[in-house]
């Protein structure tokens, strides 16, 4: 490197250091605002706020509301519309809505309106808890035919039909068969859930079952054919994860007498006429 280039490099470095020193001095010597000097106004938001209950996630129609589905959010007090749930008026709203269902779709961040919520016991709650394509069917029961009152809502049961027929020889024939398996119980005696740990059926009269449309038709037929009993299923039986009720083979093919097939009584025994 020749002397001229070296000199230019030294001058450039000195100039850069000098510029940095001058800039630092200017920043330190910035004058403080003087009394009476006009400065930019500081805007303070004084809008009165409150807390409103909103959806913490998207809620589909019929979906259950719980701790993770709801949250409190600050909301302008002047923008609170009728039907909104505020923390000041109902501080225990999250707990009160436990088990409630969304009557209509609710999107994340949307305020929870009373008109979009259906609680257990409210009109329309049963239709809100029914999955798409399913039907709620009531069936008459008694304490004896419903596991002595130990069947509760959300239990799974088998539906058993018992039919008695008098044979012309003077005997009496009794037949029992499982018509439906893995049926979900929606309500017992108009009780949608267990209350304070007490059995749902003190003297059970009616059970509401979740069935498919064809299965609902079969249930209507078998109620007039004999006595219907509910057999409580073990939780250990649910190994496949299938939540659909199962109609027995005889009723799917129409080979059962209670399903409408021809029946004859011979020597005190009921026999179904088939093509075999």
ChimeraX attribute file (.defattr): number of C-alpha atoms within 10 A of each C-alpha:
attribute: neighborCount
match mode: 1-to-1
recipient: residues
	/A:1	5
	/A:2	6
	/A:3	8
	/A:4	8
	/A:5	10
	/A:6	11
	/A:7	10
	/A:8	10
	/A:9	12
	/A:10	10
	/A:11	11
	/A:12	12
	/A:13	11
	/A:14	10
	/A:15	12
	/A:16	10
	/A:17	10
	/A:18	12
	/A:19	12
	/A:20	10
	/A:21	11
	/A:22	10
	/A:23	11
	/A:24	11
	/A:25	11
	/A:26	10
	/A:27	9
	/A:28	8
	/A:29	9
	/A:30	8
	/A:31	8
	/A:32	6
	/A:33	9
	/A:34	8
	/A:35	6
	/A:36	6
	/A:37	6
	/A:38	8
	/A:39	8
	/A:40	5
	/A:41	6
	/A:42	6
	/A:43	6
	/A:44	6
	/A:45	6
	/A:46	6
	/A:47	10
	/A:48	9
	/A:49	14
	/A:50	17
	/A:51	18
	/A:52	22
	/A:53	24
	/A:54	23
	/A:55	20
	/A:56	20
	/A:57	15
	/A:58	14
	/A:59	20
	/A:60	14
	/A:61	17
	/A:62	22
	/A:63	20
	/A:64	20
	/A:65	20
	/A:66	17
	/A:67	11
	/A:68	10
	/A:69	16
	/A:70	21
	/A:71	19
	/A:72	20
	/A:73	17
	/A:74	13
	/A:75	17
	/A:76	12
	/A:77	14
	/A:78	10
	/A:79	9
	/A:80	16
	/A:81	10
	/A:82	8
	/A:83	12
	/A:84	15
	/A:85	22
	/A:86	23
	/A:87	17
	/A:88	10
	/A:89	8
	/A:90	12
	/A:91	14
	/A:92	11
	/A:93	16
	/A:94	19
	/A:95	11
	/A:96	12
	/A:97	18
	/A:98	14
	/A:99	14
	/A:100	21
	/A:101	24
	/A:102	24
	/A:103	23
	/A:104	16
	/A:105	12
	/A:106	22
	/A:107	15
	/A:108	13
	/A:109	16
	/A:110	14
	/A:111	25
	/A:112	21
	/A:113	16
	/A:114	14
	/A:115	11
	/A:116	15
	/A:117	21
	/A:118	23
	/A:119	21
	/A:120	18
	/A:121	13
	/A:122	10
	/A:123	10
	/A:124	12
	/A:125	19
	/A:126	20
	/A:127	14
	/A:128	22
	/A:129	21
	/A:130	15
	/A:131	12
	/A:132	10
	/A:133	8
	/A:134	17
	/A:135	19
	/A:136	21
	/A:137	20
	/A:138	20
	/A:139	17
	/A:140	16
	/A:141	19
	/A:142	20
	/A:143	16
	/A:144	12
	/A:145	17
	/A:146	26
	/A:147	15
	/A:148	14
	/A:149	18
	/A:150	15
	/A:151	25
	/A:152	24
	/A:153	21
	/A:154	17
	/A:155	17
	/A:156	26
	/A:157	23
	/A:158	20
	/A:159	21
	/A:160	20
	/A:161	21
	/A:162	16
	/A:163	17
	/A:164	14
	/A:165	15
	/A:166	14
	/A:167	15
	/A:168	11
	/A:169	9
	/A:170	9
	/A:171	11
	/A:172	12
	/A:173	14
	/A:174	12
	/A:175	12
	/A:176	14
	/A:177	13
	/A:178	18
	/A:179	24
	/A:180	22
	/A:181	19
	/A:182	22
	/A:183	24
	/A:184	21
	/A:185	24
	/A:186	24
	/A:187	25
	/A:188	28
	/A:189	20
	/A:190	16
	/A:191	19
	/A:192	19
	/A:193	19
	/A:194	16
	/A:195	9
	/A:196	7
	/A:197	7
	/A:198	12
	/A:199	18
	/A:200	22
	/A:201	24
	/A:202	14
	/A:203	15
	/A:204	21
	/A:205	17
	/A:206	19
	/A:207	25
	/A:208	22
	/A:209	26
	/A:210	25
	/A:211	25
	/A:212	19
	/A:213	14
	/A:214	12
	/A:215	22
	/A:216	17
	/A:217	13
	/A:218	21
	/A:219	24
	/A:220	14
	/A:221	14
	/A:222	20
	/A:223	15
	/A:224	11
	/A:225	16
	/A:226	17
	/A:227	16
	/A:228	23
	/A:229	23
	/A:230	25
	/A:231	18
	/A:232	19
	/A:233	16
	/A:234	10
	/A:235	9
	/A:236	6
	/A:237	10
	/A:238	12
	/A:239	7
	/A:240	6
	/A:241	7
	/A:242	9
	/A:243	11
	/A:244	14
	/A:245	19
	/A:246	17
	/A:247	22
	/A:248	15
	/A:249	12
	/A:250	16
	/A:251	19
	/A:252	15
	/A:253	11
	/A:254	14
	/A:255	17
	/A:256	21
	/A:257	18
	/A:258	22
	/A:259	20
	/A:260	13
	/A:261	15
	/A:262	14
	/A:263	15
	/A:264	11
	/A:265	14
	/A:266	11
	/A:267	10
	/A:268	17
	/A:269	16
	/A:270	18
	/A:271	13
	/A:272	14
	/A:273	13
	/A:274	10
	/A:275	4
	/A:276	3
